[in-house]
Amino acid sequence: MSQWDVVKESFVKELNEFFGLEEDDSENVQLWEDRRLRNFNRNNVQRRDKVVPHVEGYVGVPQGIPDTVDADASQRPIPPKESIPKMTFKYVAGMLVNRKSQAAKQSGPSDDRFSLQSLTKQHEGQAPAFGAVAEAAISAEMGNATEDHDRVKQRDTIDDGSKENEKSKCSGITNWMCKKNIREFGKGRFTGREMKEDKKKEVWSDLDNFDDYRPYFTWWVTTVQVFILLFSIISYGCAPLDYKIHQQSGQVLMLSLSIQEVDFWEPSNIWIGPRAADLIHLGAKFAPCMRQDEKIFNNIKDQRQEEGDTGCCIRNDNSGCVQASRRECSTRLSVWKKWSESMKGPDGRLSGSVCGQDPQYCTDPASVPPHEWPDDITRWPICHKSVGAVKKISGNEYEHMTCEVIGHPCCIGIHGECRIATREYCDFVRGYFHEEAHLCSQVSCLNEVCGMIPFYNQDVPNQFYRLWMSLFIHAGVFQLVITVGLQLYFMRDLEKMAGPLRIGIIYIVSGIGGNLASSIFVPYRAEVGPSGSHFGLLACLFVEVINSWQLYVHPWKELLKLICFTLLLFLIGFLPWVDNYAHIFGFIFGFLLSYALLPYVTFGKRYERRKKILLICLCLAGVVAMLAVLIILFYEMPIYDCKICEYLNCIPWPFTEDMCAEQNINFNKIIDVL
């Protein structure tokens, strides 16, 4: 067999095992027998006492023993593997008390746990008839149990203490870390769930085949989310805590060099977290940062056209100058210097002048052939270095180069708005001040608002990665508490059954699909948090109930629990920074992926493998098709104004009207005459 054939065979084997399509062979049979033995003795003894399946080679209570004998009497439970936090805690505790050697001796493996003496010692003080029954039970199976006994001894060790000592291992402050209840199919947080006795035997071998995993992905993603929120609050602070729009007032220095009262309104944050602009800068889902938004770039284009008609407004008292339009420059207090047909600039230019910048006095970049600056100030670059003799220039022709520039571009809000303003004003409204630039056309305000990795082309946003980056960002402490609670309550439970790889795929893909749908229908609302991912995990619970429908005594009752919990989370989607479009589409993606990836239990053996293959192909094809359609809609057929779409995210009742307001800041429109 060639190396390529070996790789191909290994890949196919791993792929079949991942999707639950592996065929029985001697190696897998041995593996499943070991897992059956471990799972049978590990937990849920009360449930399994009622119906004990017949498994060939099983070391336990043989058939024919009277019903009065406890199933635990002939086999001491093999404990599950301990969780990483518990093992770490035990190791640190042992180091502190310096009793590591004694603990190792006392917790050494017991070689006689299958012997009659150990069983008699364990149940000493019980009815006399027990000893004889247990002896008969063990003698009947001792011949078949030797190999299984050796495997169990190599795999696990247990204490020789009493049951009270074993219970103490999962008590106190380590109780929450103890992995005592191993996750099994059909035994989730919301479905617990009595199983029908007549169906247990039918699917028992399938139930025992499931691996129990450690929830590595749950711990990792939760830890990352907590650290990111702490970093964002430390770096940016918190927005005003309120459910209404918050007003900010203050006196700042304006372009007229006078102190004026300035008011603006910004959205509050009910979650105790950063402001909207700061969350967008961190990586929130925001469509204008992911594609070229026609509405926003039309506004930017209009601003540049207006800037092309501006000139340098020079104060008569030599107190400074600022780039302004004719309407903003006072004829009494200032002189508006604008080149025109009657008064052309250097080299016959008609566009300009610009305060503090001129092609003839810039050396980096220099205006020389073939890289001459165009006769359009909106296309001028930033001058990084001017000639040193600019201050000595005299005459009215170049007075725009000798005056002190008062205002520079300031990027305000979340829609890429730019104003020429003083530093004091820009800092007050929490904008981005560009002292190195002289014109708004020289800066990309949307690039500043979006942050993260700069656009490859400043006029073409390309931060598509926000679809999954926003899953790790939260609007505040309250939202993070909900996320951590949901993930530790049922996501960890699912991961113990399905494994970190399957749950990780469902979590990420459901979140991406939900955020992509949200970007289509409500493009101007920034959203953060893994709400779509959580609904994808809820879909896993629905799929689990559907697959285990015949196992439950009251299946509709279990399904109703999930529906009520899902509706409760859907109502939270009407709050700011949470999106119901992400909920709906995240649920759909999670439902399809769950049927393709989660362990699949069937109640019939005919064409079982073919049905699995067909179901997996259909579900994965549905996921790919939905992603393709959403991407086409997002880029090729974007939705800019859909008022009805907003009602699915926020209903403007009288007491929630401000919560539905846009996330941008608003100003009183006051013209500052220079």
N, C-alpha and C positions, 0 to 999 in steps of 0.2 A: 504494500500500500504506500502510495506516494505521500509526501508531506502535505500536499494540498488536500488529498483525500482525508488525511487525519484531521486537519483543521476543519474541513467541511463537516465531517462526521461529529466532531466535538461541538461545533456551532449548532448543528441541527439538534443534537441531544440537549444542549443547554436551552435552546429555544423551546423545544417541546416541554422541558421541565418547567420553564418559566410560565408558559401558558397552560400548564396542566394537561398536556397531550402525550406524556411519556407512556410508553408501553411497558408492561410488566416484564421484568427479567429477574435473574437471581439476585443481583446486587440491590436492586430497588426493593425486592421482596424482603430481603434481610434488613434493609434500612427502615422500611415501614413497620416491620415487626418490632424493631427496637423502639420506634416512636410509639407504637401502640402500647408496649409495655410501660414506657415512661408516662404517657398520658393517662393510662388507665389507673395507675397508682398515685398520680400526682395530685389530683384535685377532683372535685365534684363526686365524691364518694357516695354521698346520699342519693344522687340521681342514678348512679350506676348500680347501686345495690338493688334497685327495683328490677332492672333487666340487665343481666350480665351476658354479653355476647360470647359466643363460642369462637375463640381465636386459636388456631392451631399453634401449638408451641407456647401458649400463654401460661405463665407461672402464677397461679392464683387459686381461687376456690374452684375445685373440680365440680363437674356436674354430678348431681345426686346427693349433695350435702343438704341436710335439712335447712328449711327457711329460717330457723331460729339462730343460725350461725351468722355472725356479722362478717361481711366480706373483708373487713380490715383485719380480721383475726389471723388469717393465714398469710398475710403479706403486709409488712410494714410499708407505709407510703414512701416512695422515693421522692425527695424534695426537688423542686425545680431549681434550675440554675439561678444563682442570685443576681440581682441587678447591679450595675456598675456603681451607682451611688451607695448602695448598701455595703458592697465589698470595700469601697474606699473608706466609708465611715468605720467599719470594723477594723480595718488595718490601722487607721489613725488612732482609734481608741486603744488598740493593742500596743502601739508604740508609746502612748502616753503613760499607761499603767505598767509598762515593762513586763508584761506577762505573756509574751508571744509564745514562748516555749511551752508553758503550761497549757495554754489554750490549744496548741497543736496536739498535745498528748491527749487532752480530754476529748477533743473533737476528731480523733482518729477514726479510720474506717472500721466498721464492725464486720467481722468475717462470719458471724454465726446468726445473721439476721434471718436466714431461711431455715435455721435449725429449730428443732422442737424445743430445746432449752430456752432459746431467746423468746419464742412465742409464749412459752409457759411463764417465763419471768415477766414478760410484758403484761400479761393478763393475770398476774398473780392476785388472788383474792376473789376471782370470779367463780362462777358455778363449777362444781367438780366435773360435770359432764363435758365441759369445754375441752379439757386436755385430751380426752379420748377422741373427740370429734376432730380436733386439730391434727392429732397424730395420724388419724386415718386419712385426712385430707392431704397431708404433706407426703405421706408414704405413697399415696396413689400417683403422685405427680413428680416425685423426686427424680425418677429416672429420666423424664423428659425435660427437666428443668436445669440440668447441669450446665449446658452451653449458655442458656439465657442468664443463668446466675453469674457465670464468669464475665459475660459482657456487661452486666449491670455493675459488678464490682469494679470493673475498669473505668466505667463511665461516671459513676456517682458514688459518693460516700455519705453516710448518715450518722448522726450521733446515736449513742447507745442509751441516752437518757429517756426520761418519761415524756408523755405527751405534754405535760405542763411546761417542760423545758423547751419543747419544740414550739409551743405557742408563744413563749416569751421572745423568740427570735423575731416575731412580727408584731411586737407590742411596743408601746412607748413612742419615742420620737422617730423610730425607724419603721413604724407601721406603714406609712405612706410610701416608703421606698421598697417595701418587701414585695417581690413579684410572686405572691402566693397564688393568685387567681390567674391562671394562664388563659389567654384569650382563645376561645374556640368558636367554630363556625356556628352561627345561630344563637350565640350567647353574648350579645352586645350590651351596651349601656341602657338602651331604651327598649330592648326586647328580651326579657329574661325569664320568665319565659319558660313555661312548662312545655315539655315536648311530649308528643303522643308516644305511648309505649309501643304501639304496633309498628311505628316507623323507625324506631331506634335501631333495631336489628338490621333493617334494610340498608341503611346508609352508615352503619357503624364504622366499617372499614374506611370509608371515604372521610369520615370525620376525624379519625385517628391519623390519617395521612398528612394532615396539615402541619406545617412547621410552626413553631412558636419562635418569634423573633424579638429582638430588643428594639425598642422604639428610638433608634438613633436619629432618624430624620425629624421626628417630633421634637426631641430635645434640641437638635441643632437649629431648626428654623425658629423655634421659640426663643432660644438664647440670642440669636441674631436680631430678632425683632425687638427684644428688650434693650439690647445695647444701642441699636439705631435710634430708638426713641429717647434714651438718655442722652445720646450725643446731640440729637436735634434740639432738645430743650436746653442743654448746657450752651450750645453754640448760638441759638437764635432766640431763646427765651420763650415766653408764652404770650399768646394773644389775649385780649380781654375776655374774661369768663362771663358770658351772657348768651341769651338766645335772641337778642335784638342786635341791630346794627349799632356799632359803637362810634360815638363822635369824639374826634380829637380836635382841640383848639390850642392855639399858641401864637405868640408874636415872633415873627422872624424877619430877617433882612431881605428885602425884595430887590429887584433889579433897579428900581428907582432910588436905591440907597436909603430908603425909608423903612422904618419898622412898622409892619402892618399885621393885623389879626388874620390868621389863616385857619380855616375850618375844613376838615374832610371827614368822611365817614368810611369805616372799614368793617367787614364782617367779624363778628365775635367767634369764639370757639367754645362750644359746650363740652368738649372732651378734655379740656385742660392740656393744651398743646400749642405748637407754633402757629404763626399766621399763615394765611393762604399762600402768599408769595414765597414764604420760606419753605413751605411744603413742596411747592412746585420746583423751587430751586434744588431741593433734596432729591427729587425724582418722582413726584406724584404723577398719576395718569392725567395727562393734559394734552388734548389732540393738537392744538396749535404748535406744540413742541415736537410733534411726531410727523407732521406733514405740512405742506405749504397751505395755510388756511386762506382761502380767497377773500373772505370778509376782512380779516386782520390786515392782509397785505394790500388790499385796496385802500384801507385807512393810512397805512404807511406810505403808499404811493401818493396819496393826496397831501400828506404832510411834506413830502419832498418837493412836490410841485409848489406849494406855498413857500417853502424855504428858498426855492430858486428865485423868487421875486423879492427876497429880503436884501437889506443893506446894513451898513454899519451905522448905528445911531450913536453919535459922539456928543457927550455932554459939553455945554458951553463953558462951564466952570472947570473944565479939565479934570473932573472927578472920575472919569472912566468912560467906557464905551461898551456896547452890547449889540449883538446881531438881532435885528428886529424888523418887522414889516413897517410899511409907511403909516399904518393906522396906530401902531403902538409907539411910535416915536413922536414926542411933542415938538411942535414947530417953535415954541417959545423957549424951551429949556435945552433943546438939543438940535443937532444938525444931522440930517439923514443923508449919508453918502452912498449914492447908488449910481453905478455906471449905466449909461444909456446911449442912444444914438447922438444926442447933443453933447454928451460928455463921456467919451469913451475912455476906458481904462488902458493900462499898458498893453501893448501889442493889439490894440483895437478891441479889447474885450468889452462885452456888454453885460455879462453875468458877474455880479459882485457889486460892491466890494465885500470882503470878509474881515471882520475885526481880528487883528493879530495874525493874519495869514495872507501871503501873496506869493504867486509863483516866482517872481523875480528875486525874492529874498529867502527862498528855501533851498537848502543844499542837500537835504535828505528827506524825501526823494527830490532830485533836481528836475526842473521842467526844461529838458533839452531833447532835441530830436534824437531818435524817433519817439521819445516818451514825453511829449509835451502834455501839459495839463490841458484838458478840454475847456472850452468856453462855457462851462456849466458847473457852477459851484457845488451842485449836489453830487458830482462825480469826482470832486477833488479828494486826494488822499490826506491823511494826517501828516503834517510837517513835523518831523522829529528833530530837525536842526535848522536854525536860521542863521543868517550872517550876523556877525557880532556888531556891525555898525548900524543896526536898525534904529537904535535909540537916538542916533545922531542925525537921522534924516529930518530935513526941514521942508516946509512947504505944505500946502493943502492937498497936494496930489497923493501923498503917502501918510496922511495923518491917521488913517485907520491902522497903520502899523506902529505908531508911536504911542497911542492911547493905551491905558490900562484896561484890559478886558475884565468885565465884571461877571458875566455869566458864561457858563459852559453847558454842554448837553447833560440832561438828567433824565434817566429812564424811570418812569413812574408806572405803577400798577402791574397787571399781569397780561395786558394785551399789546405790549410793545410801544406804548405811548412815550414820546420824547418831548421835552421842553428845554429851552434855554433858561437856566435858573442859577441862583447863587448856591453856594455849597450849604449855607445854613438852611435854605428852603428845601433843598434836596434831602438833606439828612432828616429834616422834620417829617417829611412825607415818606420816609424810608425808601428812597430811590437809590439809583446807582449813578454816582457823579463821575463824569469823564473830564478831568481837568486837562488832559492831553489833547482833546478834540475841541474844535471851534464850531462845528456844524452837526446837527442831528443825523444828517446823511452819512457822516463818517463813523457812526457807531451802529451796532446791531442791538437794539434794546431787547428784542425777543430772545436773542442769544444770551443776554444778561439775565433775563427773567428765568429762562429754562435752566441755566447753569449746566452742571455736569460736564460731559465732553462737548467742546464747541462744535458748531455746525461745520461741515466740510465747506459748504457755501453758505454765507451768512443770510442769504435770502431763501434758502431751502432747508427748513428744519428736517432732521433725520434721526431723532432720538426714539426709534422704534422700541428700543430696549426698555422703555418705561413700562411696557405692558407687564413685565415680570419684576422690574425693580420696585414698583409700587406695592407689591405684595409684602415687602418687608418693612414698609413705612406705615406709621400710624398717626392719626390726627391728634391723639392725646392719650392721657393715662387711662381714662375710662374705656376707650376703644381697645387699648392694649389689654386691659383686664378681661374684657369679653373674649378677645382672641385667645389669650392664654387659657382661660377657662374652657373654651370649646376644644382647643387642641389637646389639653391634658385630660379632658373628660372623655371624649370619644375618638379623637384622632389617634391618640396613643393606643387606645383599645383596638382600633382597626389595624394599626401597624403591627401589633403583636400577632395578628392573624395573617395579614397579607404580606408583611415585610416592608422595609424602608424603600426599596426600589419601586414597587408598585404604588405605594401611597405617595411617594415623591412625584411620580409621573402624573397621577391623578390630581395632586395638589397644584402643581405648576401649570399643567395644561388647562385645567378648569379655571384657574385664576387668569391665565392669558386670554382664554376665550371670552370670559366674562368682561374683562377690561376692554377687549377689542370691541365687543358689542356696545359697551357703555360709551366708548369714544365715538361711535357712529351716531348714536341717538342723542346724546347730550355732550357735544364736543367741548363746550366752553365751561363745563364744571369739572374742576379737578377732584379726583377721588384717590383715596389711599386705603390700604388695608387688604387683607386676603378674604374679603367677603365672598367673592366668586369661588375661591378654593374651598371655603367652608361649606358652601352649598354643594360643591362636587363631592365632598366627604359625606354630606347628608344623603346624597344619591347612593353612595356605597351602602349605607344602612338600609335604604329602600330595597336595593338589589339583594341584600342579604336576607331580608324578610321574605321577598318574593321567592328566592331560591329555597328557603327553609319553610315555605308556606305549610306543607303537610306535616311538619314537625311540631307545630304549635297547637295547643289546645284551643286558644282563642286568637287566630291569626289577625282577624279584623281589629281586635283590640290593640295589638302591637302596631299595626299599620296606622291606626288612629292616633296613637301617641306620637309617632313620627310626623304625621301631618300637622298636628297642633304645634309641635315644636318648630317645624318649618315655617308655619304662618307667623309665629312669634318673631322669628328672625327676619321674616319678610317685612314686618311692621317697622323694625329697626331701620330698614332701608329707606324710610322716609325722612330720616334725620340727615343733617349735613355730613358730607364726606363719606357717606355709605350709599351704595348704588344698587337699585333693584334690577337694573338691566344686567349687572354683573351677577346678581343672585340667580336670575332666570337662566341665563346662558351657561353660567357655571354649573348649575344643576344638570342641564342637558348634557354638557360635556362629561361631567362626572358619572352620569348614568350610563352613557355609552362606554366609557373607559372601564367602569366597574364590571360590566358584563364581559369585557374582553380580558381583563387582567386579574380580577379576584378569583380565588379558588371556586370552582363551579361544581355544585352538587346536583346530580341527576337522580331520578327515581325509576329510570328504565335503562337497561343495558343494551338495547338494540340500537345500532348506529350511533352510539354515544359519542365516539371520537369524531365522526363526521359532523354531528350536530355542533360540537364544540368548535371545530374548525370553521364551519359556516358562520356561526354566531360571532366568533372573533373577527373574521374578515369583514362582515357587515358592519360591526360596531366601529372598527378602526377606519374603514372606508367612510363611514358617516362623520367621524371626527375630522378627518382630512378634508372632506368636502365642505363641512361647515366652516372650518378655518379658511379655506380658499375663498368661499363666498363672502365672508366677513372682510377679508383683506381687500377683495375687489371693491366691495361697497365703501370701504374706508378711504381708498385712494382714488378710485375712478368715479364713484357716484356719492360724494360726501353730502351729508345733511347739515345745513347751516342754521336754518330757522325752522324749528319744529316745536311750537308751543305746547301741543298736545303731549309730545313725548316727555316733557318736563313733569307732567302730573303723575307719572309713575314713580318719580323719585321724591316729589314733595308736593303736598296738597296745600295751597295757600289759604288756610283758615285764618280768621282774624288774629288769633294768638300765635300763629306760626308764619305770618306773612314775611317777616324779616328773615326767617330761617330759609325761605325760598329765594331770597334776593341774590343777585350775582355776587361773585367772590371778589370782584375788582373794587378798588377804592374810588370814591366819588368826591368831587370838589364843588364849591360854589364858583360859578363861572364869573370871575372878576378880572377885568383887564387892568393890568398895572401900567399906567401911562408913564413913559420915561421922559 
